[in-house]
């Protein structure tokens, strides 16, 4: 068993389009047999209901052929869009929708709904056009058709590989079988590992298929590989045109080692000098708000505003940690969790301590033991001090029991 079901990639936009496309796929999958069962019901024998059940189990798209991506019947690039909403059977649908939700969340989470619409449907259209042209040029006698969203999903995988290679996918893995159950383990797989394995496997299989066929044939691994390469090209293009901000954790920044540098270190000196008066004044205002200690939400909102306005803005660790501490003390639970997650997604020095604080916050005031457990799993226990190990053990006990009162103090206040 290998079930990917989540990611630690920073999500800045709700996956509105991703979920809508998923629902459309599911609706279209069931629409035809349901429609036929209502409009053309069989006599009392219930024969047609059996037919619908068989269709659900065994699948097989049997609608108008012009909606599939056809080869050998001219250039009809819109079929790249329509074919992406058709699936052969329920397994085909479920697997594709699972990966669509996962990688759509990563891509749409970075660029928002309107750019994601352009990526998804633009890639589907371009992929249909290019594939039909290539088959026409290099294998003119071939006739066939393809359907399914997997080619576009592979494009999203290619984009995620370029934009967020070091972020991880949460995976449930089934282990040894016991008498009445399986061992189940949660692991985190880096996107570059998962995407790389998928891409290498399909590219090698595509070459094998084309070698045996003696030419370009649009079979599944070829369709997947082409989608991934097209997606990677889209990802690189948007990155170079600055249509997406990967916060220097994109593939090129990672290879160059820039992901270890702060934003201020990466910006040109001229930009830093130009923005210095505003960023300096902003830091003074935040320090003033924190010294008053009345409402840490104002200080955190000021920090987020400065982040959006100025490329060279950098909140020092001392002030960032003080904001987190005051948000927790003032019981601004959601803002505190958001601030801690932002801290952990940046190049900061106190990750272990903030992870402990976040785990405590999730297990205590927010009453979310499962996310707290996930946060604890990322803490290197051996690198903690004796006091921090005690805090870790207390939080772990709370998560396990989920019965410890939420107001029981756990973490030290000196961090």
C-alpha positions in Angstrom: 0.0 0.0 0.0 1.4 3.4 -1.0 -1.1 6.3 -0.5 0.2 9.9 -0.9 -2.2 12.2 0.9 -0.6 15.6 1.9 2.3 17.9 1.6 4.3 20.4 3.6 4.6 22.8 0.6 3.5 26.3 1.6 0.0 26.9 0.4 -0.9 30.6 -0.1 -4.2 30.1 -2.1 -7.2 27.8 -1.5 -7.4 25.0 -4.2 -10.7 26.3 -5.6 -10.0 25.3 -9.2 -8.4 22.0 -8.3 -11.4 20.9 -6.3 -13.8 22.2 -9.0 -12.0 20.2 -11.7 -12.1 17.1 -9.5 -15.8 17.4 -8.9 -16.3 17.9 -12.7 -14.4 14.8 -13.4 -16.4 12.8 -10.9 -19.7 14.3 -12.2 -18.9 13.5 -15.8 -17.8 10.0 -15.0 -21.2 9.2 -13.5 -23.4 11.5 -15.7 -23.8 9.2 -18.7 -25.0 6.0 -17.1 -27.2 7.9 -14.6 -28.7 9.9 -17.5 -29.4 6.7 -19.5 -30.9 5.0 -16.4 -33.4 7.9 -15.9 -34.3 8.7 -19.5 -34.3 5.2 -20.9 -35.1 2.9 -18.0 -35.4 -0.8 -18.7 -38.5 -2.8 -17.9 -39.2 -4.1 -14.4 -36.5 -6.8 -14.6 -33.9 -4.2 -13.4 -31.6 -5.2 -16.2 -30.3 -1.7 -16.8 -29.4 -1.2 -13.2 -27.2 -4.3 -13.5 -25.7 -2.7 -16.6 -24.9 0.5 -14.7 -23.3 -1.5 -11.9 -21.2 -3.5 -14.3 -20.1 -0.2 -15.9 -19.1 1.2 -12.5 -17.0 -1.8 -11.7 -15.5 -2.6 -15.1 -15.6 0.9 -16.7 -15.1 1.7 -20.3 -15.9 5.1 -21.8 -18.6 4.6 -24.5 -19.5 8.2 -25.4 -19.0 10.2 -28.6 -15.5 9.6 -29.9 -14.9 13.2 -30.7 -14.4 13.9 -27.0 -11.3 11.7 -26.7 -7.9 12.8 -27.9 -7.8 11.2 -31.3 -4.8 10.5 -33.6 -5.0 10.0 -37.3 -8.2 12.1 -37.6 -6.8 15.6 -38.2 -5.7 18.4 -35.8 -8.3 19.0 -33.1 -6.4 20.4 -30.1 -9.6 21.0 -28.0 -9.7 17.3 -27.6 -6.8 17.6 -25.3 -9.2 19.5 -22.9 -12.3 17.3 -23.3 -10.3 14.0 -23.1 -8.9 15.2 -19.7 -12.4 14.9 -18.2 -13.0 11.3 -19.4 -11.9 8.1 -17.5 -12.0 4.5 -18.5 -13.1 3.0 -15.1 -13.4 3.8 -11.4 -9.8 2.9 -10.6 -8.6 5.1 -13.4 -10.7 8.0 -12.0 -9.7 7.5 -8.3 -6.0 7.3 -8.9 -6.0 10.4 -11.2 -8.2 12.4 -8.8 -5.9 11.5 -5.9 -2.8 12.8 -7.6 -4.8 15.8 -9.1 -5.8 16.9 -5.6 -2.2 16.5 -4.3 -0.2 18.2 -7.1 -3.0 20.7 -7.9 -2.9 21.8 -4.3 0.9 22.5 -4.6 0.7 24.4 -7.9 -2.5 26.3 -7.3 -1.4 27.0 -3.8 1.5 29.0 -5.2 -0.2 30.9 -8.0 -3.9 31.2 -7.2 -7.0 30.2 -9.1 -6.8 32.4 -12.2 -3.2 31.5 -13.1 -4.0 27.8 -12.3 -6.9 27.9 -14.8 -4.5 29.1 -17.5 -1.9 26.5 -16.5 -4.4 23.6 -16.5 -6.4 24.3 -19.6 -3.6 25.9 -21.5 -1.4 22.9 -20.9 -4.2 20.5 -21.9 -4.8 22.4 -25.2 -1.1 22.7 -26.1 -0.5 19.1 -25.2 -3.4 18.0 -27.5 -2.1 20.1 -30.3 1.5 19.1 -30.1 0.8 15.4 -29.7 -1.5 15.3 -32.7 1.0 17.2 -34.8 3.9 15.0 -33.8 2.0 11.8 -34.5 0.9 13.2 -37.8 4.5 14.1 -38.7 6.3 11.0 -37.4 3.7 8.3 -37.5 1.2 9.4 -40.2 -0.5 6.0 -40.5 -1.3 5.6 -36.8 -4.9 5.8 -35.7 -6.0 5.7 -32.1 -7.4 7.7 -29.2 -6.5 8.5 -25.6 -8.5 9.7 -22.5 -7.9 10.6 -18.9 -6.4 13.4 -16.8 -3.1 11.7 -16.2 -1.2 13.6 -18.9 -2.2 17.0 -17.4 -1.5 15.6 -13.9 2.0 14.7 -15.0 2.4 18.3 -16.2 1.5 19.4 -12.7 4.1 17.0 -11.4 6.7 18.5 -13.7 5.8 22.0 -12.5 6.0 20.9 -8.8 9.4 19.3 -9.5 10.7 22.7 -10.7 9.0 24.9 -8.1 9.2 22.9 -4.9 11.7 20.0 -5.2 12.6 19.9 -1.5 9.1 20.0 -0.1 7.7 16.7 0.9 4.7 14.5 0.2 3.1 12.7 3.2 2.7 9.1 2.3 0.9 6.2 4.1 2.8 2.9 3.6 1.5 -0.5 4.4 4.0 -2.9 5.8 3.9 -6.5 7.1 0.6 -8.3 7.2 -0.4 -9.7 10.6 -3.4 -11.9 11.5 -6.0 -9.3 11.3 -4.2 -6.1 10.2 -1.3 -4.5 8.4 1.5 -2.4 9.8 1.0 1.1 8.6 3.7 3.8 8.6 3.6 7.5 7.8 6.7 8.8 5.8 7.6 12.0 4.1 9.0 11.7 0.6 10.7 14.8 -1.1 8.9 15.9 -4.2 12.1 15.6 -6.3 12.3 11.9 -5.3 8.6 11.0 -5.9 8.4 13.1 -9.1 11.8 11.9 -10.3 10.9 8.3 -9.9 7.6 8.7 -11.8 9.3 10.7 -14.6 12.3 8.4 -15.0 10.1 5.3 -15.0 7.8 6.7 -17.7 10.5 8.1 -19.8 12.4 4.8 -19.9 9.2 2.9 -20.6 8.3 5.4 -23.3 11.6 4.8 -25.1 11.1 1.1 -24.8 7.6 1.3 -26.3 8.7 3.5 -29.2 11.7 1.3 -29.8 9.5 -1.8 -30.1 6.9 0.0 -32.2 9.5 1.5 -34.4 8.2 5.0 -34.2 6.2 7.6 -32.2 3.2 5.9 -30.7 1.0 7.8 -28.2 0.7 5.1 -25.6 0.4 5.8 -21.9 4.1 6.2 -20.9 4.6 8.5 -23.9 1.6 10.6 -23.0 2.8 10.8 -19.4 6.4 11.7 -20.4 5.2 14.4 -22.8 2.9 15.9 -20.2 5.7 16.0 -17.7 8.2 17.7 -20.1 5.6 20.2 -21.1 4.8 21.0 -17.5 8.4 21.4 -16.6 8.8 23.9 -19.5 5.8 25.8 -18.2 7.2 25.8 -14.7 10.6 27.1 -15.9 9.0 29.7 -18.1 6.8 31.1 -15.3 9.7 31.1 -12.9 12.0 33.0 -15.3 9.2 35.5 -16.1 8.6 35.9 -12.3 5.0 34.9 -12.6 5.5 32.7 -9.5 7.4 33.3 -6.2 9.1 30.1 -5.0 11.0 32.0 -2.3 14.3 30.7 -3.6 13.3 27.1 -3.0 12.9 26.3 -6.7 15.0 23.8 -8.5 17.6 26.3 -9.8 18.0 28.0 -6.5 18.4 24.7 -4.7 21.0 23.5 -7.2 22.9 26.9 -6.8 22.6 26.7 -3.0 20.6 30.0 -2.8 17.8 28.4 -0.7 20.2 28.7 2.4 20.4 32.4 2.0 18.0 35.0 3.3 15.9 37.2 1.0 18.0 40.2 2.0 21.2 38.4 1.0 19.8 37.5 -2.4 18.6 41.0 -3.4 20.8 43.5 -5.2 22.4 46.1 -2.9 20.7 48.9 -4.8 17.3 47.5 -3.9 18.3 47.2 -0.3 19.5 50.8 -0.2 16.3 52.0 -1.9 14.0 50.2 0.5 16.0 50.7 3.7 14.2 53.8 5.0 10.8 52.0 4.7 12.0 48.7 6.1 13.8 50.4 9.0 10.7 52.4 9.9 8.6 49.2 9.7 10.9 47.4 12.1 10.7 50.3 14.6 6.9 50.2 14.5 6.9 46.4 15.1 9.3 46.8 18.0 7.1 49.5 19.5 4.0 47.3 19.2 5.8 44.4 20.8 7.1 46.5 23.7 3.6 47.7 24.5 2.5 44.1 24.4 -1.2 44.9 24.0 -2.0 43.2 20.7 0.5 41.0 18.9 -1.8 40.6 16.0 -1.1 44.2 14.9 2.7 43.4 15.0 2.2 40.3 13.0 0.0 42.0 10.5 2.6 44.7 10.1 5.2 42.1 9.3 3.0 40.4 6.7 2.3 43.8 5.1 6.1 44.6 4.9 6.7 41.2 3.4 4.3 41.9 0.6 5.5 45.4 -0.1 9.3 45.1 0.2 11.5 42.4 -1.4 14.3 43.1 1.1 12.2 42.9 4.2 13.5 40.6 6.9 12.1 40.3 10.4 14.9 39.5 12.9 14.6 36.2 14.8 14.2 38.0 18.2 11.2 40.0 17.0 9.7 37.0 15.2 10.0 34.8 18.2 8.5 37.5 20.4 5.5 37.8 18.1 4.9 34.1 18.3 5.2 34.1 22.1 2.8 37.0 22.5 0.3 35.6 20.1 0.2 32.4 22.1 -0.1 34.2 25.4 -2.9 36.4 24.1 -4.7 33.3 22.8 -4.7 34.3 19.1 -4.4 30.6 18.3 -4.8 30.7 14.5 -2.4 33.6 14.0 0.1 31.9 16.4 0.0 28.7 14.3 0.3 30.6 11.1 3.3 32.6 12.4 5.1 29.4 13.6 4.5 27.7 10.2 5.9 30.8 8.4 8.9 30.7 10.7 9.5 27.0 9.9 9.2 27.6 6.2 12.0 30.2 6.3 15.7 30.0 6.8 15.8 30.5 10.6 17.9 29.3 13.5 15.4 28.1 16.1 13.5 25.5 14.1 13.5 22.8 16.8 12.2 25.1 19.5 9.5 26.5 17.3 8.4 23.0 16.2 8.1 22.1 19.9 6.0 25.2 20.5 3.8 24.5 17.5 3.3 20.9 18.5 2.3 22.1 22.0 0.0 24.7 20.6 -1.7 22.2 18.3 -2.1 19.5 21.0 -3.2 22.0 23.6 -5.2 25.2 22.8 -6.1 24.1 19.3 -7.0 20.5 20.2 -5.5 19.0 17.1 -3.4 16.0 18.3 -2.8 14.5 14.8 -1.2 17.6 13.3 0.8 17.9 16.5 2.1 14.4 16.1 3.1 15.2 12.5 5.1 18.2 13.7 6.8 16.2 16.5 7.9 13.6 13.9 10.0 16.3 12.2 11.9 17.2 15.4 15.4 15.6 15.8 15.1 14.4 19.4 18.8 13.7 19.8 19.6 17.3 19.0 17.4 18.7 21.8 18.6 19.8 25.2 17.6 17.8 28.3 14.9 20.4 29.1 13.6 20.3 25.5 13.5 16.5 25.5 11.4 16.6 28.6 9.0 19.0 26.8 9.0 16.8 23.8 8.1 13.8 26.0 5.2 15.7 27.7 3.8 16.8 24.3 4.1 13.3 23.0 2.2 12.0 26.0 -0.5 14.6 25.5 -0.9 13.6 21.9 -1.0 9.9 22.7 -3.6 10.4 25.5 -5.4 13.4 24.2 -6.7 13.9 27.7 -4.3 16.3 29.2 -6.0 19.7 30.0 -5.2 22.2 27.3 -4.1 24.9 29.9 -1.3 22.7 31.3 1.9 24.6 30.6 4.6 22.5 28.9 7.2 24.5 27.0 9.8 26.7 28.6 9.3 30.5 28.3 12.9 31.3 27.7 13.0 30.5 24.0 
